Amino acid sequence: MMVNGESSYRSFLEGDDEGLVEIVRDYRDGMLLYVNGIVGNIFVAEEVVQETFTKLIIKNLAFSAGPPSRRGSMP
């Protein structure tokens, strides 16, 4: 059994929402404490952590959609 989040991330990349739930559950608190130590404000830290997970979701959606369309480009 992998305890480093790799299996959760693979599941997430394959479209399993439970993989994302596991990632957030396993890493949110540690990330929040780490970011709070840097910014010194728990409310700002929460926003940063939320933005980080949002970017993870957006990048996965873009990755799942494949490369951008090449419509209109010359060969």
Rosetta constraint file for C-alpha pairs under 8 A:
AtomPair CA 2 CA 6 HARMONIC 6.71 0.50
AtomPair CA 2 CA 7 HARMONIC 6.45 0.50
AtomPair CA 5 CA 9 HARMONIC 6.14 0.50
AtomPair CA 5 CA 23 HARMONIC 6.60 0.50
AtomPair CA 5 CA 26 HARMONIC 7.87 0.50
AtomPair CA 6 CA 10 HARMONIC 6.15 0.50
AtomPair CA 7 CA 11 HARMONIC 6.16 0.50
AtomPair CA 7 CA 19 HARMONIC 7.85 0.50
AtomPair CA 8 CA 12 HARMONIC 6.15 0.50
AtomPair CA 8 CA 18 HARMONIC 7.86 0.50
AtomPair CA 8 CA 19 HARMONIC 4.39 0.50
AtomPair CA 8 CA 20 HARMONIC 6.88 0.50
AtomPair CA 8 CA 22 HARMONIC 6.26 0.50
AtomPair CA 8 CA 23 HARMONIC 6.28 0.50
AtomPair CA 9 CA 13 HARMONIC 6.14 0.50
AtomPair CA 9 CA 19 HARMONIC 6.01 0.50
AtomPair CA 9 CA 20 HARMONIC 7.06 0.50
AtomPair CA 9 CA 23 HARMONIC 7.04 0.50
AtomPair CA 10 CA 14 HARMONIC 6.23 0.50
AtomPair CA 10 CA 19 HARMONIC 7.51 0.50
AtomPair CA 11 CA 15 HARMONIC 6.51 0.50
AtomPair CA 11 CA 16 HARMONIC 5.27 0.50
AtomPair CA 11 CA 17 HARMONIC 7.81 0.50
AtomPair CA 11 CA 18 HARMONIC 7.63 0.50
AtomPair CA 11 CA 19 HARMONIC 5.06 0.50
AtomPair CA 11 CA 20 HARMONIC 7.99 0.50
AtomPair CA 12 CA 16 HARMONIC 4.85 0.50
AtomPair CA 12 CA 17 HARMONIC 5.92 0.50
AtomPair CA 12 CA 18 HARMONIC 7.10 0.50
AtomPair CA 12 CA 19 HARMONIC 4.47 0.50
AtomPair CA 12 CA 20 HARMONIC 5.48 0.50
AtomPair CA 13 CA 60 HARMONIC 6.39 0.50
AtomPair CA 13 CA 64 HARMONIC 7.62 0.50
AtomPair CA 16 CA 20 HARMONIC 7.44 0.50
AtomPair CA 17 CA 21 HARMONIC 6.50 0.50
AtomPair CA 18 CA 22 HARMONIC 6.18 0.50
AtomPair CA 19 CA 23 HARMONIC 6.29 0.50
AtomPair CA 20 CA 24 HARMONIC 6.17 0.50
AtomPair CA 21 CA 25 HARMONIC 6.03 0.50
AtomPair CA 22 CA 26 HARMONIC 5.93 0.50
AtomPair CA 23 CA 27 HARMONIC 5.92 0.50
AtomPair CA 23 CA 28 HARMONIC 7.78 0.50
AtomPair CA 24 CA 28 HARMONIC 5.16 0.50
AtomPair CA 24 CA 53 HARMONIC 7.62 0.50
AtomPair CA 25 CA 29 HARMONIC 7.82 0.50
AtomPair CA 27 CA 31 HARMONIC 6.03 0.50
AtomPair CA 28 CA 32 HARMONIC 5.98 0.50
AtomPair CA 28 CA 49 HARMONIC 7.18 0.50
AtomPair CA 29 CA 33 HARMONIC 6.23 0.50
AtomPair CA 30 CA 34 HARMONIC 6.13 0.50
AtomPair CA 31 CA 35 HARMONIC 5.99 0.50
AtomPair CA 31 CA 49 HARMONIC 6.65 0.50
AtomPair CA 32 CA 36 HARMONIC 5.92 0.50
AtomPair CA 32 CA 42 HARMONIC 7.73 0.50
AtomPair CA 32 CA 45 HARMONIC 5.93 0.50
AtomPair CA 32 CA 46 HARMONIC 6.24 0.50
AtomPair CA 32 CA 49 HARMONIC 6.24 0.50
AtomPair CA 33 CA 37 HARMONIC 6.18 0.50
AtomPair CA 33 CA 45 HARMONIC 7.95 0.50
AtomPair CA 34 CA 38 HARMONIC 6.66 0.50
AtomPair CA 35 CA 39 HARMONIC 6.14 0.50
AtomPair CA 35 CA 40 HARMONIC 7.96 0.50
AtomPair CA 35 CA 45 HARMONIC 5.34 0.50
AtomPair CA 35 CA 48 HARMONIC 7.53 0.50
AtomPair CA 35 CA 49 HARMONIC 7.60 0.50
AtomPair CA 36 CA 40 HARMONIC 5.06 0.50
AtomPair CA 36 CA 41 HARMONIC 5.69 0.50
AtomPair CA 36 CA 42 HARMONIC 5.43 0.50
AtomPair CA 36 CA 44 HARMONIC 7.65 0.50
AtomPair CA 36 CA 45 HARMONIC 4.99 0.50
AtomPair CA 39 CA 44 HARMONIC 7.19 0.50
AtomPair CA 39 CA 45 HARMONIC 6.66 0.50
AtomPair CA 40 CA 45 HARMONIC 7.84 0.50
AtomPair CA 41 CA 45 HARMONIC 6.08 0.50
AtomPair CA 42 CA 46 HARMONIC 6.08 0.50
AtomPair CA 43 CA 47 HARMONIC 6.47 0.50
AtomPair CA 44 CA 48 HARMONIC 6.25 0.50
AtomPair CA 45 CA 49 HARMONIC 6.18 0.50
AtomPair CA 46 CA 50 HARMONIC 6.11 0.50
AtomPair CA 47 CA 51 HARMONIC 6.05 0.50
AtomPair CA 48 CA 52 HARMONIC 6.14 0.50
AtomPair CA 49 CA 53 HARMONIC 6.42 0.50
AtomPair CA 50 CA 54 HARMONIC 6.13 0.50
AtomPair CA 51 CA 55 HARMONIC 6.12 0.50
AtomPair CA 52 CA 56 HARMONIC 6.34 0.50
AtomPair CA 53 CA 57 HARMONIC 6.36 0.50
AtomPair CA 54 CA 58 HARMONIC 6.24 0.50
AtomPair CA 55 CA 59 HARMONIC 5.97 0.50
AtomPair CA 56 CA 60 HARMONIC 6.17 0.50
AtomPair CA 57 CA 61 HARMONIC 6.26 0.50
AtomPair CA 58 CA 62 HARMONIC 6.25 0.50
AtomPair CA 59 CA 63 HARMONIC 5.97 0.50
AtomPair CA 60 CA 64 HARMONIC 5.96 0.50
AtomPair CA 61 CA 65 HARMONIC 6.21 0.50
AtomPair CA 62 CA 66 HARMONIC 6.61 0.50
AtomPair CA 62 CA 67 HARMONIC 7.98 0.50
AtomPair CA 63 CA 67 HARMONIC 7.44 0.50
